[in-house]
Amino acid sequence: MDFTALFTTNGLITLLTLTVMEVVLGIDNVIFISILTGKLPRESQGKARAIGLSMALVFRVLLLFTITWIMGLTDGLLNLEDLGLPWSFDITGKDLILFGGGVFLVYKSVAEIMEHFEDEHEEDEEDNSNTKLSIPSAVVQIIFIDIVFSFDSILAAVGMSQNLVIMVCAVIIALFIMLTFSGKISDFVNENPTIKMLALCFLVLIGCLLLAEAGHIHPDKSYVYVAIGFAMAVEFLNMAARRAEEKREAKKNEHDAE
């Protein structure tokens, strides 16, 4: 491994660029972990987040050291024509992983969204369901989605740099940044129902993108990120407007009481 390249101007610029890209690509992972751990008891959420993101770090570093195998996953395993179907479509290992991850992400996100539409008489059952998720169950689900998100992250990293040291350093720095802010992100998402709903819709879109990628359709992900960013900005304005209205109401009540 070439450590000297890390201390060159070009190496440092590549490291910074790759780190920012890894953080951006990891946001959907952090959101999923935040929503999933929100169903755990409060005292267990931090532990589950730390374990989940630590496993993400381990997986991504290990995958970097097996990059030859990773690139091999883009080779065709089976063609639909071999099954007698009228389509020439090569199924790869990457396709299978992305398809499984997409189905899982869409299912989990839609199921979480549907919980918000349950009848009032089911609230007690919903409260009980929040305590059914254990740390081992949460960690298993986090590990699965970590694996799915790691492939896109690593393939993107390889596309930007061929230096293993730079790639490993960027992944480690990005994961530590996400680990540092994951608690605040988790609390913010789970304490604001409208933001949580937007985050869940965002995860549904990401799941659909994974399914599209599995079908060799490559939509521009920047459109999704821009759309959800715009929606979040609008919701932040709504939240600010609601707080201002609450302050005006409080002042009015104080004035009336006098």
Buried (B, 14 or more C-beta within 10 A) or exposed (E): EEEEBBEEEEBEEBBEBBBBBBBBBBBBBBBBBBBBBBBBEEEBBBBBBBBBBBBBBBBBBEBBEEBEEBEEBEEEEEEEEEEEEEEEBBBBBBBBBBBBBBBBBBEBBBEBBEBEEEEEEEEEEEEEEEEEBEBEBBBEBBBBBBBBBBBBBBBBBBEBBEBBBBBBBBBBBBBEBBBEEBBEBBBBBBEBEEBBBBBBBBBBBBBBBBBBBBEEEEEEBEEBBEEBEEBBEEBEEEEEEEEEEEEEEEEEEEEEEE
